[in-house]
Amino acid sequence: MNSYRRQYLFGGLFVAFAIYQAVVGDLLEFSLYGAAGLAFILNATTFEPRLLAYKKPLVITTWILMIATGILFLYLLQFKYL
């Protein structure tokens, strides 16, 4: 399994766990895992040869999702677990 497929796998696992958190009713963790999963998936799509024309917007969106995931993680630590 190459590293690109592994990123799709991790992204899919994060999105599946986000859906579980939405069903449970914890929308803060849903947004955290959803953003992380989408960041993994979009990062993997930047290496697709057919999407080479859209590489710059995909990379920008990936970085925005990574930063949002970090902020959500810090918010979750501060207000839910501490």
PyMOL commands that place a pseudoatom at each C-alpha (Angstrom):
pseudoatom trace, name=CA, resn=MET, resi=1, chain=A, elem=C, hetatm=0, pos=[0.000, 0.000, 0.000]
pseudoatom trace, name=CA, resn=ASN, resi=2, chain=A, elem=C, hetatm=0, pos=[1.540, 3.291, -1.037]
pseudoatom trace, name=CA, resn=SER, resi=3, chain=A, elem=C, hetatm=0, pos=[1.469, 6.426, 1.084]
pseudoatom trace, name=CA, resn=TYR, resi=4, chain=A, elem=C, hetatm=0, pos=[-1.268, 8.103, -0.961]
pseudoatom trace, name=CA, resn=ARG, resi=5, chain=A, elem=C, hetatm=0, pos=[-3.712, 5.277, -0.416]
pseudoatom trace, name=CA, resn=ARG, resi=6, chain=A, elem=C, hetatm=0, pos=[-2.797, 5.288, 3.254]
pseudoatom trace, name=CA, resn=GLN, resi=7, chain=A, elem=C, hetatm=0, pos=[-3.814, 8.957, 3.454]
pseudoatom trace, name=CA, resn=TYR, resi=8, chain=A, elem=C, hetatm=0, pos=[-7.167, 8.099, 1.869]
pseudoatom trace, name=CA, resn=LEU, resi=9, chain=A, elem=C, hetatm=0, pos=[-7.569, 5.286, 4.401]
pseudoatom trace, name=CA, resn=PHE, resi=10, chain=A, elem=C, hetatm=0, pos=[-6.788, 7.509, 7.396]
pseudoatom trace, name=CA, resn=GLY, resi=11, chain=A, elem=C, hetatm=0, pos=[-9.043, 10.231, 6.032]
pseudoatom trace, name=CA, resn=GLY, resi=12, chain=A, elem=C, hetatm=0, pos=[-11.862, 7.747, 5.589]
pseudoatom trace, name=CA, resn=LEU, resi=13, chain=A, elem=C, hetatm=0, pos=[-11.410, 6.463, 9.128]
pseudoatom trace, name=CA, resn=PHE, resi=14, chain=A, elem=C, hetatm=0, pos=[-11.502, 9.998, 10.501]
pseudoatom trace, name=CA, resn=VAL, resi=15, chain=A, elem=C, hetatm=0, pos=[-14.645, 10.818, 8.503]
pseudoatom trace, name=CA, resn=ALA, resi=16, chain=A, elem=C, hetatm=0, pos=[-16.298, 7.573, 9.660]
pseudoatom trace, name=CA, resn=PHE, resi=17, chain=A, elem=C, hetatm=0, pos=[-15.512, 8.437, 13.270]
pseudoatom trace, name=CA, resn=ALA, resi=18, chain=A, elem=C, hetatm=0, pos=[-16.839, 11.960, 12.659]
pseudoatom trace, name=CA, resn=ILE, resi=19, chain=A, elem=C, hetatm=0, pos=[-20.126, 10.482, 11.456]
pseudoatom trace, name=CA, resn=TYR, resi=20, chain=A, elem=C, hetatm=0, pos=[-20.228, 8.355, 14.607]
pseudoatom trace, name=CA, resn=GLN, resi=21, chain=A, elem=C, hetatm=0, pos=[-19.680, 11.454, 16.749]
pseudoatom trace, name=CA, resn=ALA, resi=22, chain=A, elem=C, hetatm=0, pos=[-22.527, 13.215, 14.901]
pseudoatom trace, name=CA, resn=VAL, resi=23, chain=A, elem=C, hetatm=0, pos=[-24.845, 10.287, 15.612]
pseudoatom trace, name=CA, resn=VAL, resi=24, chain=A, elem=C, hetatm=0, pos=[-23.841, 10.333, 19.278]
pseudoatom trace, name=CA, resn=GLY, resi=25, chain=A, elem=C, hetatm=0, pos=[-24.511, 14.072, 19.364]
pseudoatom trace, name=CA, resn=ASP, resi=26, chain=A, elem=C, hetatm=0, pos=[-21.064, 15.483, 20.085]
pseudoatom trace, name=CA, resn=LEU, resi=27, chain=A, elem=C, hetatm=0, pos=[-20.823, 18.119, 17.367]
pseudoatom trace, name=CA, resn=LEU, resi=28, chain=A, elem=C, hetatm=0, pos=[-17.522, 19.567, 18.599]
pseudoatom trace, name=CA, resn=GLU, resi=29, chain=A, elem=C, hetatm=0, pos=[-15.705, 16.273, 18.122]
pseudoatom trace, name=CA, resn=PHE, resi=30, chain=A, elem=C, hetatm=0, pos=[-17.625, 15.773, 14.871]
pseudoatom trace, name=CA, resn=SER, resi=31, chain=A, elem=C, hetatm=0, pos=[-16.149, 18.991, 13.513]
pseudoatom trace, name=CA, resn=LEU, resi=32, chain=A, elem=C, hetatm=0, pos=[-12.665, 18.060, 14.754]
pseudoatom trace, name=CA, resn=TYR, resi=33, chain=A, elem=C, hetatm=0, pos=[-12.605, 14.595, 13.179]
pseudoatom trace, name=CA, resn=GLY, resi=34, chain=A, elem=C, hetatm=0, pos=[-14.393, 15.798, 10.044]
pseudoatom trace, name=CA, resn=ALA, resi=35, chain=A, elem=C, hetatm=0, pos=[-11.847, 18.552, 9.441]
pseudoatom trace, name=CA, resn=ALA, resi=36, chain=A, elem=C, hetatm=0, pos=[-8.958, 16.166, 10.077]
pseudoatom trace, name=CA, resn=GLY, resi=37, chain=A, elem=C, hetatm=0, pos=[-10.400, 13.553, 7.726]
pseudoatom trace, name=CA, resn=LEU, resi=38, chain=A, elem=C, hetatm=0, pos=[-11.015, 16.066, 4.962]
pseudoatom trace, name=CA, resn=ALA, resi=39, chain=A, elem=C, hetatm=0, pos=[-7.485, 17.417, 5.390]
pseudoatom trace, name=CA, resn=PHE, resi=40, chain=A, elem=C, hetatm=0, pos=[-6.059, 13.906, 4.899]
pseudoatom trace, name=CA, resn=ILE, resi=41, chain=A, elem=C, hetatm=0, pos=[-8.238, 13.258, 1.855]
pseudoatom trace, name=CA, resn=LEU, resi=42, chain=A, elem=C, hetatm=0, pos=[-7.519, 16.611, 0.204]
pseudoatom trace, name=CA, resn=ASN, resi=43, chain=A, elem=C, hetatm=0, pos=[-3.805, 16.218, 0.883]
pseudoatom trace, name=CA, resn=ALA, resi=44, chain=A, elem=C, hetatm=0, pos=[-3.871, 12.887, -0.945]
pseudoatom trace, name=CA, resn=THR, resi=45, chain=A, elem=C, hetatm=0, pos=[-5.748, 14.391, -3.891]
pseudoatom trace, name=CA, resn=THR, resi=46, chain=A, elem=C, hetatm=0, pos=[-2.980, 16.942, -4.438]
pseudoatom trace, name=CA, resn=PHE, resi=47, chain=A, elem=C, hetatm=0, pos=[-0.813, 14.107, -5.814]
pseudoatom trace, name=CA, resn=GLU, resi=48, chain=A, elem=C, hetatm=0, pos=[-3.384, 12.887, -8.346]
pseudoatom trace, name=CA, resn=PRO, resi=49, chain=A, elem=C, hetatm=0, pos=[-2.120, 13.493, -11.891]
pseudoatom trace, name=CA, resn=ARG, resi=50, chain=A, elem=C, hetatm=0, pos=[-5.583, 14.377, -13.231]
pseudoatom trace, name=CA, resn=LEU, resi=51, chain=A, elem=C, hetatm=0, pos=[-5.995, 17.147, -10.649]
pseudoatom trace, name=CA, resn=LEU, resi=52, chain=A, elem=C, hetatm=0, pos=[-2.672, 18.833, -11.366]
pseudoatom trace, name=CA, resn=ALA, resi=53, chain=A, elem=C, hetatm=0, pos=[-4.435, 21.963, -12.645]
pseudoatom trace, name=CA, resn=TYR, resi=54, chain=A, elem=C, hetatm=0, pos=[-6.156, 22.352, -9.242]
pseudoatom trace, name=CA, resn=LYS, resi=55, chain=A, elem=C, hetatm=0, pos=[-3.084, 21.674, -7.097]
pseudoatom trace, name=CA, resn=LYS, resi=56, chain=A, elem=C, hetatm=0, pos=[-2.708, 25.188, -5.666]
pseudoatom trace, name=CA, resn=PRO, resi=57, chain=A, elem=C, hetatm=0, pos=[-6.339, 25.541, -4.465]
pseudoatom trace, name=CA, resn=LEU, resi=58, chain=A, elem=C, hetatm=0, pos=[-6.227, 22.007, -3.051]
pseudoatom trace, name=CA, resn=VAL, resi=59, chain=A, elem=C, hetatm=0, pos=[-3.048, 22.738, -1.100]
pseudoatom trace, name=CA, resn=ILE, resi=60, chain=A, elem=C, hetatm=0, pos=[-4.486, 26.006, 0.232]
pseudoatom trace, name=CA, resn=THR, resi=61, chain=A, elem=C, hetatm=0, pos=[-7.674, 24.241, 1.317]
pseudoatom trace, name=CA, resn=THR, resi=62, chain=A, elem=C, hetatm=0, pos=[-5.649, 21.466, 2.940]
pseudoatom trace, name=CA, resn=TRP, resi=63, chain=A, elem=C, hetatm=0, pos=[-3.639, 23.984, 4.962]
pseudoatom trace, name=CA, resn=ILE, resi=64, chain=A, elem=C, hetatm=0, pos=[-6.804, 25.801, 6.032]
pseudoatom trace, name=CA, resn=LEU, resi=65, chain=A, elem=C, hetatm=0, pos=[-8.297, 22.516, 7.215]
pseudoatom trace, name=CA, resn=MET, resi=66, chain=A, elem=C, hetatm=0, pos=[-5.091, 21.609, 9.084]
pseudoatom trace, name=CA, resn=ILE, resi=67, chain=A, elem=C, hetatm=0, pos=[-5.052, 24.955, 10.876]
pseudoatom trace, name=CA, resn=ALA, resi=68, chain=A, elem=C, hetatm=0, pos=[-8.766, 24.628, 11.676]
pseudoatom trace, name=CA, resn=THR, resi=69, chain=A, elem=C, hetatm=0, pos=[-8.137, 21.123, 13.042]
pseudoatom trace, name=CA, resn=GLY, resi=70, chain=A, elem=C, hetatm=0, pos=[-5.383, 22.440, 15.307]
pseudoatom trace, name=CA, resn=ILE, resi=71, chain=A, elem=C, hetatm=0, pos=[-7.585, 25.255, 16.604]
pseudoatom trace, name=CA, resn=LEU, resi=72, chain=A, elem=C, hetatm=0, pos=[-10.496, 22.877, 17.186]
pseudoatom trace, name=CA, resn=PHE, resi=73, chain=A, elem=C, hetatm=0, pos=[-8.192, 20.465, 19.010]
pseudoatom trace, name=CA, resn=LEU, resi=74, chain=A, elem=C, hetatm=0, pos=[-6.926, 23.193, 21.332]
pseudoatom trace, name=CA, resn=TYR, resi=75, chain=A, elem=C, hetatm=0, pos=[-10.494, 24.404, 21.916]
pseudoatom trace, name=CA, resn=LEU, resi=76, chain=A, elem=C, hetatm=0, pos=[-11.591, 20.845, 22.699]
pseudoatom trace, name=CA, resn=LEU, resi=77, chain=A, elem=C, hetatm=0, pos=[-8.738, 20.366, 25.157]
pseudoatom trace, name=CA, resn=GLN, resi=78, chain=A, elem=C, hetatm=0, pos=[-9.379, 23.650, 26.905]
pseudoatom trace, name=CA, resn=PHE, resi=79, chain=A, elem=C, hetatm=0, pos=[-13.134, 23.544, 27.303]
pseudoatom trace, name=CA, resn=LYS, resi=80, chain=A, elem=C, hetatm=0, pos=[-14.032, 19.861, 27.361]
pseudoatom trace, name=CA, resn=TYR, resi=81, chain=A, elem=C, hetatm=0, pos=[-11.251, 17.966, 29.097]
pseudoatom trace, name=CA, resn=LEU, resi=82, chain=A, elem=C, hetatm=0, pos=[-9.436, 20.477, 31.336]
for i in range(1, 82): cmd.bond("trace and resi %d" % i, "trace and resi %d" % (i + 1))
show_as sticks, trace
zoom trace
